[in-house]
Amino acid sequence: MVARVFPEAVPDISTVASALADSSRAAMCAALMDGRAWTVGELGRYAGLARSTASEHVDVLVTHGLVHDIRQGRHRYIRLAGEDIARVVESLGVVARSPLPTPHSLSASRANANLREGRTCYQHLAGKLGVRLAEQLEEHEFIDSHCQVTNQGHRLFIQWGVPPKMLDTGRSCMDSTERRFHLAGPLGTGICKTLLDKEWLSRRGRTRAVRLTPAGRAALNDAGISLNCPTAVPEGFSRSLAPA
């Protein structure tokens, strides 16, 4: 049989698509969007799989370069291969027509609501909290419409303790649940890490979900920033954030 050929040597994205075209592997990638390393057993429990089956799925993700396999003694840790992969996963979430099914239970409903309210998108803040933070930073002119730091934003972020090297580049990322932009890039990563390190944000258990703490609310209020989500989107904000 003659191999099929094409007029140009374009990237064969079908191979990567096939690696993600499985609900179990999609769930694993979603779990890894918290930016941390998971064991194969933990990923298996998250996806409802036996460890041996989970290992097979992880091998597929490793083979296609979507995750890194880190060996430490007898332990095998898995993490996303980088921010570019996280961006692909989040972007696919935007165009996905439906979420993966979850149990019809109060606990599952609460977990889903927590993720929509606030979560880590790899290493930056997403969900309602992330979108609202991006809106407020632009509204108060701490960043411009292209997610770049202004002079007064530079002073604020240094005061917060964001490393100066993280202030050079920001970009927007379409949020998969809000369908509006949150802040990403090194700037988004630096701000999210700082908020977590200072315990202005706290994680909800082992999940990606995060909540704003009273200390965080007070610190943001000191800068004139309110993350209380309005019922309507203020005209001009978020929608004006230009994709980098």
C-alpha positions in Angstrom: 0.0 0.0 0.0 1.4 3.4 -1.0 1.8 5.8 1.9 -0.3 8.9 1.6 1.6 12.1 0.9 0.7 15.7 1.2 1.7 18.9 -0.7 3.5 20.4 2.2 5.4 19.1 5.3 3.0 20.7 7.8 2.9 19.5 11.4 0.9 16.3 12.0 -1.3 17.5 14.8 -3.4 14.4 14.4 -0.9 12.4 16.5 -1.2 14.8 19.4 -5.0 15.0 19.0 -5.2 11.2 19.2 -3.4 11.3 22.5 -6.0 13.7 23.9 -8.9 12.0 22.3 -9.7 9.9 25.3 -11.7 11.0 28.3 -9.4 9.4 30.9 -6.3 11.1 29.4 -8.3 14.4 29.1 -9.1 14.1 32.8 -5.5 13.5 33.7 -4.4 16.5 31.8 -7.0 18.6 33.6 -5.7 17.4 36.9 -2.2 18.3 35.9 -3.3 21.9 35.2 -2.7 22.6 38.9 1.0 22.8 37.9 2.1 20.2 40.4 3.5 16.7 39.9 1.2 13.7 40.4 2.0 10.1 40.9 0.5 7.6 38.5 -1.6 6.2 41.3 -3.0 9.6 42.1 -3.9 10.2 38.4 -5.5 6.8 38.3 -7.7 7.6 41.3 -8.6 10.9 39.9 -9.7 9.4 36.6 -11.3 6.3 38.2 -8.8 3.8 36.8 -6.8 0.9 38.1 -3.1 1.8 38.5 -2.0 -0.5 35.6 -4.6 1.1 33.3 -3.6 4.6 34.4 0.1 3.8 33.7 -0.8 2.8 30.1 -2.6 6.1 29.6 0.3 8.0 31.1 2.7 6.3 28.7 0.6 7.6 25.7 0.9 11.1 27.1 4.6 10.8 27.6 5.2 9.3 24.1 3.4 12.3 22.5 5.4 14.9 24.6 2.4 16.1 26.6 3.7 15.2 30.0 7.1 14.7 31.6 7.9 11.5 33.5 10.1 12.2 36.5 11.6 9.1 38.3 12.7 9.3 41.9 13.6 6.0 43.3 10.6 3.7 43.2 8.3 6.7 42.6 7.1 8.0 39.2 5.9 11.6 39.1 4.0 13.1 36.1 3.6 16.7 35.3 2.6 18.7 32.2 5.5 19.3 29.8 5.3 23.0 30.1 3.2 26.2 29.8 2.7 25.7 26.0 1.0 22.3 26.7 -1.1 23.9 29.4 -2.2 26.6 26.9 -3.3 23.9 24.5 -5.3 22.1 27.2 -7.0 25.3 28.3 -7.7 26.4 24.7 -9.3 23.0 23.9 -11.4 23.5 27.0 -12.8 26.7 25.5 -14.0 25.0 22.3 -15.2 21.8 24.0 -19.0 21.6 23.7 -19.5 19.8 27.1 -17.5 18.9 30.2 -16.7 15.4 31.3 -19.6 13.8 33.2 -19.5 14.1 37.0 -21.7 12.3 39.7 -25.1 13.7 40.4 -24.3 14.6 44.0 -24.0 17.6 46.2 -20.3 17.1 46.7 -19.6 17.0 42.9 -21.8 20.0 42.4 -19.9 21.9 45.1 -16.5 20.8 43.6 -17.6 22.1 40.1 -18.7 25.4 41.6 -15.4 25.8 43.4 -13.5 25.3 40.2 -15.6 27.8 38.4 -15.1 30.3 41.2 -11.3 30.1 41.3 -8.6 27.7 40.2 -5.1 27.5 39.0 -4.7 27.2 35.2 -1.3 25.6 35.3 0.6 28.4 37.1 -1.8 31.3 36.9 -5.2 32.3 38.4 -8.3 31.3 36.4 -12.1 31.1 36.9 -14.2 34.0 38.2 -11.4 35.2 40.5 -8.8 35.2 37.7 -11.0 37.0 35.2 -12.1 39.5 37.8 -8.4 40.2 38.9 -7.4 40.8 35.2 -10.4 43.2 34.8 -9.5 45.1 38.0 -5.8 45.4 37.2 -6.7 46.9 33.9 -9.4 49.1 35.3 -7.0 50.6 37.9 -4.3 50.9 35.2 -1.9 48.4 36.8 -1.7 46.7 33.5 -2.6 48.0 30.0 -5.0 46.4 27.5 -2.2 44.2 26.3 -1.4 42.8 29.8 1.8 44.7 30.1 2.8 46.3 33.4 2.4 50.0 33.8 4.7 52.2 36.0 2.2 52.2 38.9 1.6 48.4 38.4 5.3 47.8 38.7 5.4 49.6 42.0 2.4 47.6 43.3 3.6 44.2 42.2 7.1 44.9 43.7 5.3 45.9 46.9 3.4 42.6 46.9 6.7 40.7 46.5 6.3 39.6 42.8 9.9 38.9 41.5 11.0 41.7 39.2 12.0 39.2 36.5 8.3 38.1 36.3 7.1 41.6 35.4 8.5 41.8 31.9 5.8 39.8 30.0 2.1 39.3 30.5 -0.4 37.9 28.1 -4.1 37.1 28.1 -5.5 33.5 28.2 -9.1 32.7 27.3 -10.8 31.2 30.4 -12.4 27.9 29.6 -15.4 28.4 32.0 -15.8 32.2 31.9 -15.1 32.6 28.2 -13.3 35.8 29.1 -9.6 36.5 29.5 -7.5 36.0 32.6 -3.9 37.0 33.1 -1.2 34.5 32.0 2.5 34.5 31.0 5.3 35.2 33.4 3.4 38.1 35.0 0.3 35.9 35.6 2.5 33.2 37.0 4.4 35.6 39.3 1.2 37.2 40.7 -0.5 33.8 41.3 2.6 32.3 43.0 2.9 35.4 45.2 -0.8 35.3 46.2 -0.4 31.7 47.2 2.9 32.2 49.0 1.5 35.0 51.0 -1.6 33.0 51.7 -3.8 35.6 50.1 -5.1 32.6 48.1 -5.5 29.1 49.6 -6.0 25.8 47.8 -9.1 23.8 48.4 -7.6 20.4 49.3 -5.8 18.5 46.6 -7.7 20.1 43.8 -6.9 23.0 41.5 -9.6 25.1 43.2 -8.5 28.1 45.2 -10.3 30.6 47.4 -9.5 34.2 48.3 -8.6 34.4 52.0 -9.6 37.3 54.3 -6.0 38.5 54.4 -6.0 38.4 50.6 -9.2 40.3 50.3 -7.8 43.0 52.7 -4.5 43.3 50.8 -6.3 43.6 47.4 -8.7 46.1 48.9 -5.8 48.3 50.0 -4.8 48.6 46.3 -8.4 49.4 45.4 -9.0 45.9 43.9 -12.2 44.1 44.6 -12.7 40.5 43.4 -16.4 40.5 44.2 -17.8 39.4 40.9 -20.4 41.7 39.4 -23.6 40.2 37.8 -22.8 42.0 34.6 -19.5 42.4 32.8 -18.4 46.1 32.9 -18.3 47.4 29.3 -14.7 47.6 28.1 -13.0 45.3 30.6 -11.9 41.8 29.9 -13.3 42.0 26.4 -10.7 44.7 25.7 -7.8 42.6 26.9 -6.0 41.9 23.6 -4.6 38.3 23.2 -0.8 38.4 23.2 
